[in-house]
Amino acid sequence: MTVEVTADHIKKGKPRSCSKCPAAHAIRSALGLKVPGVFVNAISGYISMKGGPYKMPDNLVDFVRRFDAGEAVSPISFDLPVQ
């Protein structure tokens, strides 16, 4: 599954929050989830959620690290191997 992190996800994302970062918002949107339960951790390099953990692609690790550091980021997409 391809997940799109949009400008809206970036805008409402919270730095250094595993469950409220732009990538977590994007994954929930892509899967149609309304509740928390998606945790993105650039330190470990894994996404934790039902059916996971899933290894984060390198471009997502870089994106989250830059976002957490307060750097400007642009929308990205990444593959998430969910069924």
C-alpha positions in Angstrom: 0.0 0.0 0.0 1.3 3.4 -0.9 0.8 6.0 1.8 0.7 9.7 0.9 1.9 12.2 3.6 0.1 15.4 2.5 0.7 19.1 3.4 -2.4 18.8 5.6 -0.8 15.9 7.6 2.3 17.9 8.0 0.4 20.9 9.2 -1.5 19.0 11.9 1.5 16.8 12.9 3.2 17.2 16.2 7.1 16.9 16.4 8.5 14.1 18.6 5.1 12.4 18.9 5.0 8.8 17.7 1.2 8.8 17.4 0.6 12.4 16.1 3.4 12.9 13.6 2.4 13.5 10.0 3.2 9.9 9.0 1.0 8.5 11.7 -1.9 10.8 10.5 -1.2 9.7 6.9 -1.3 5.9 7.8 -4.5 6.3 9.7 -6.1 8.2 6.8 -4.9 5.6 4.3 -6.3 2.8 6.4 -9.5 4.6 7.3 -8.8 4.5 11.0 -10.4 7.1 13.3 -8.7 6.0 16.6 -5.0 6.1 17.7 -3.1 2.9 17.4 -0.4 3.8 14.9 3.0 4.6 16.3 5.9 5.8 14.1 9.4 5.7 15.7 12.3 7.0 13.7 14.8 6.1 16.4 13.9 2.4 16.1 13.0 2.6 12.5 9.6 0.8 12.9 5.9 1.5 12.6 3.9 -0.2 15.3 0.3 -1.0 14.7 -2.1 -4.0 14.5 -0.5 -6.5 12.2 3.0 -4.9 12.7 5.7 -4.0 13.4 6.7 -2.7 10.0 10.2 -1.5 9.1 10.2 2.1 8.0 11.5 2.9 4.5 14.6 5.1 4.6 12.8 8.1 3.1 10.3 8.0 5.9 13.0 7.8 8.6 14.7 10.8 7.1 11.4 12.7 6.8 10.4 12.1 10.4 13.9 12.9 11.8 13.9 16.2 9.9 10.3 17.0 11.0 11.2 16.3 14.6 14.2 18.5 14.4 12.0 21.4 13.2 13.3 21.4 9.7 10.9 22.2 6.8 9.6 19.1 5.1 7.6 18.5 1.9 4.9 15.9 1.2 6.2 12.4 0.5 4.9 8.9 -0.2 6.1 5.6 1.0 5.2 1.9 0.8 3.7 0.2 3.8 3.5 -3.6 3.4 0.0 -4.1 5.0 -2.5 -6.7 3.8 
